[in-house]
């Protein structure tokens, strides 16, 4: 019976340093190891590691990288930059479609983007009055050339 009592006796652990605690929390939050693996590797109970994560995760986040506000500001700037590029590319596609008479966007782009390009084409036509203002060569569209071949 004495062996059974020893089995249920509380296990004693050595006190972990702050560096070890922060290191384990950082590894878990970065997805390098799991809580279970850390528990086995460092011989620390999972409940203790969970407590460390709650207690030290904000401290680790503050010490690594930028503040949330700086990160949000940087991401907003990046979004503006990407929106500008998207708008510029759509303008080029709309101009090319008007000049050539071929609807490339409807065939190769998602419907939402194709619709945005269609709106840009309509706005260009409103601003300029007609396609001829853009210097179009009045080439027949691919649909017109197919009809002419079928009629011959």
N, C-alpha and C positions, 0 to 999 in steps of 0.2 A: 504494500500500500504506500509505502514511503516514496517509491518511484513515481506513482501517479501524482502525488502532491507536488513533487518537483516539476513534473511536466506542466502543471497549471500555474506554477509560480511565475510572477511577472518578470519579464526579461529586462535586464538593465542595459541601458545604452549610454555610450559616452556622449558628453555634451558637444554639439556641433558648433563650429565657429561661424561667425557671421558670413565670412567669405564662402564657406561651403554651402550655407543656406542660400545665399544669393546665386551661387553657381548652379545649384540644383534647380532652383526656380527658373533661372534663365534658360537652362537646357530644356526643361519641360515646356516652357512657353514658346520656345523656338521650334518645338517639334522634334528635337534631336533624340529625346528619350521619353518614355512614358512614366507615369507616376509609379506603376508597378515595378518597372525595370529599375527606376531610381531607388525604390524601397529595398529591392534585393541587392543592388550594386553597392549602396552606401550603408546597408544594414540600419535603415531608418523606417519606422512605421509609416504606412500610407497616410494615416490620419495626421501625423506630424507634418508630413510633406504638404498635405492639403492646407493645413494651418499656415505654413510658410508661404504658400502661393497666395493665399488671401492677404497675408500681412505684408509681404515683400514685393508682390508683383507691381504695385504702383511705384514703389521706390526704384525698381529696376527700370521701369518704363521712363521715369523722370531722368534717370542717369544715362540712358542710352538714347541718343538721337534728339530730335527737336520736340518742342512742346506740341500739344494738339492743335493750338491755334496757328502755329507756324506751319504745321503739316497741312492743315485745311487751306491756309492761304496759298501754299505752294501748289496744292492740287487744283485749286480754283484757277490759278494762273495757267496751269497746264491744260485745263479744260478749255479756257478761252483760246489758247494757242491752237488746240486741235479743232475747235469749232471754226476758227478762221481758216485753217487749212482745208477743212471739209467744204466750207463755203466757196473758197477759191477754186477748188477742184470741180465743184458742181457748176460754177460759172463757166469754166473752160469746156466742160462736157456739153452744157446747154448751147454755148456758142458753136461748137463743132456740129452738134445735131442740127442746128438751124442752117448752118452753111452747107452741110452735106445732104441734109434731108433724110438722114438715116437715124432711126431711134435706137441708138446703142444701149442706152440706160435701161429701157424696158426689157431688153433681152438678157442683160448681164448683171443687173443690180437688183437688190431687194426692192420690193414694191414701194416701201416708204421713201427710199432714196430716189427712186425713179419718179415718184410723185413730186418730190421737192424740185427735181430738175425740170419737170414739166412746168411747174409754177415759175421757175426762173426764166424758162423760154417764153412764157406768156408775158412776163414783165419786160423782157428784152423787146419783144414785139410791140408792146404798148409804148415803150420809151422811144423806139426807133421808127415806128410806123409800119415798116414792112421788112421782109427778109432782104430785099434788094439793097436796103441801106447798109446792111452788113457786108455787102460785096459778094452776095451769093451768085453762083454761076447758073442758077436755075437748072441744075441737073435734075433729071427725073429720078424719083425715088426708086428703090429696088422693086417696090410693088408695081409701079408704072411700067418698068421694063419687062416684068413677067407678063403683064397683061398684053403688051405689044407683041411679045413672042407667041402667045397663045392665039392672038387674033390673026396672025399671018398664015 
